[in-house]
Amino acid sequence: MLTKQRGPGGPAPSRYGNEETPVHVHGFLTEKLSLNLDKSVTTSATCGSSVTYGTSAPSESAVGEPGGCEGRRGLPRSLGWPPCSMTQSVVVQVGQCGNQIGCCFWDLALREHAAVNQKGIYDEAISSFFRNVDTRVVGDGGSISKGKICSLKARAVLIDMEEGVVNEILQGPLRDVFDTKQLITDISGSGNNWAVGHRVFGNLYQEQILEKLRKSAEHCDCLQCFFIIHSMGGGTGSGLGTFLLKVLEDEFPEVYRLVTSVYPSGEDDVITSPYNSILAMKELNEHADCVLPIDNQSLFDIISKIDLMVNSGKLGTTIKPKSLVTSSAGASKKRQEKPFDAMNNIVANLLLNLTSSARFEGSLNMDLNEISMNLVPFPQLHYLVSSLTPLYTLADVNIPPRRLDQMFSDAFSKHHQLIQADPKHNLYLACALMVRGNVQISDLRRNIERLKPSLQFVSWNQEGWKTSLCSVPPVGHSYSLLALANNTCVKPTFVELRERFMRLYKKKAHLHHYLQIEGMEESCFTEAVSSLSALIQEYNQLDATKSMPVEDLPRLSIAV
């Protein structure tokens, strides 16, 4: 694939990590920094989590030119060009949910790089998602391409039509990580209305969004992917988030668009979420390269399971004080409210593992563009079911480590999926296993051969496996596994969504809120539900092939 180039307050107190070794953003990872983490646990981070950020002496490196290469195109790393061995990606956080998850991701990414990079050198791993900026230089000329880290800025664009969450970020411990020029906010919000986010705010802010995206792209040497994080149920996330996809497709047609979409549960408190989700689905079908659907109910079930294990005391389970699933007193919280911080943290860890090969070296690295190339055989069937293992330790719960083989088995269990799905009893189109840590290729092959008899792949892609090995494990672990499956098990999520939509639409309930927006007609709804029905039908057709025998195709014989 060709990659298109275009060219203040005091520090917040630390609540986790070693308080005697604060992590810095200005002067982050300097020579004196040593992040002393307990190797037996993984740290959780939330939007409100606090790492102490401070300021150190300016970098000794000379100020370099901005990273953008106007008019230059680059090929994927696997083809040996461009000369830079690492690519860069830009994260676009849209709406309340998108910004809260994004905040978790950046917090965890900083901690992970702090644990790996002890010398404070701005290397290719950090450059994948962070710019190194000399704050003494006014304007955009302060980018530093090598040498010591001076001040890290996330390659991110933050968008929300309410100020609350973005203001919280700018007043919190991560405030120095974000460039205030890369923020777009409004005051009124989208009122849980897809039409307001997509039609009203989309048209109103289109030029500003384009300008922010272009500026982010100019700071990249080899821009490979845009990560979009949003929710499907609200107004801004679903409406403006999917409007953004069309903008990216028009402006950066050769850069991958990988979307993390949080789907509402059946008990969602936004009454109009079925309308918003169906309207957003049509845009995802048409303009995304890959979509990672995340189900709020699955995240809630995972956190509840963690609570159950902690309270039962099985397997020597312990829980860290001040973690996401405990109160300040150390007692487990009552689940009167959904634990959104812990749920967001799981999604952030998904993104952290997904990008590990883009940030670190390994014996079997996987470029982000290879995900789409290998896992999406047909354009619209680009919804990938994700599972993580280990799961429990993502919320600061200490349990005895799982055996390596058990970790692979867990990845295919319905209890580890981030949507309500059971891939083992459905049809696989393709599957990717992204392993981190001290794992050998022989371990990977052995487990694939062990699991293959229990998994059903389409007849024309019986060897539809894609694997990667990243040598850097998550902080506090020996190894981890992220599985991405293109599997028909995603269909029930879409069927349930359509049923919820039809219950409202048959009564025309709340429809007038949408139709009063210029450009919205009832045909928008009928077209959207038809698009989803067509997608469901494609999965039905694939499921119908499950009973078909696998063809034993003859191998090519070579005459000697």
Buried (B, 14 or more C-beta within 10 A) or exposed (E): BEBBBBBEEEBBEBBBBEEEBBBBBBBBBBEEBEBEBEEEBBBBBBBBBBBBBBEBEBBEBEBBEBBBBEEBEBEBBEEEEBEBEBBBBBBBBBBBBBBBBBBBBBBBBBBBBBBBBEEBBBBBBBBBBBBBBBBEBEEBEBBBBEBBBBBBBBBBBBBBBBBEBBEBBBEBBBBBBBBEEBBBBBEEBBBBBBBBBBBBBBEEBBEEBBBBBBBBBBBBBBBBBBBBBBBBBBBBBBBBBBBBBBBBBEBBEEBBBBBBBBBBBEEBEBEBBBBBBBBBBBBBBBBBBBBBBBBBBBBBBBBBEBBEBBEEEEEEBEBBEEBBBBEEEEEBBEEEEBBBBBBBBBBBBBBBBBBBBBBBEBEBBBBBBBBBBBBBBEEBBBBBBBBBBBBBBBBBBBBEBBEBEEBBBBBBEBEBBBBBBBBBEBBBBBBBBBBBBEBEEEBBEBBBEEBEEEBBBBBEBBEBBBBBBBBBBBBBBBBBBBBBBBBBBBBBBBBBBBEBBEEBBEEEEBBEBBEEBEEBEEEBBEEBBEBBEEBBEBBEEBBEEEEEEEEEEEEEEEEE
